[in-house]
Amino acid sequence: MWKTFTLLLTCFMLLTTLVTRAQTYKPASSGTDGGSKIVKLYPNPASSRINFELQHNNEQVYDLIVFNFLGKMVSQIKNVSNKTTVELDGYYSGLYIFQLRDRQGTLVESGKFNVVK
């Protein structure tokens, strides 16, 4: 029982640290208007699918990685550009973290979304 509790607490702390660092990451001047977001996601909360839309006519290609709340990678979508729809058939209800990474693997943006079924 204590091992399970300790493992869950450790995963929670690790994920919280990951999200905090990603949200405070500030990329070098990229030509956009400072603190604006690159990704717009909707609907949030979602039940059957969620859309990730790149803002500012961004022509760069990214990788989208989704983690469950325990930090396990759920999906990785390569070569994301403009608008991508993620089907949530294999997802359980709960909180998920996404990361948008450039082709070099540098974290560009992260955030969270909720799945409700």
Secondary structure, 3 states (H helix, E strand, C coil): CHHHHHHHHHHHHHHHHHHHHHHHCCCCCCCCCCCCCCEEEECCCECCEEEEEECCCCCCCEEEEEEECCCCEEEEEEEECCEEEEECCCCCCEEEEEEEECCCCCEEEEEEEEECC
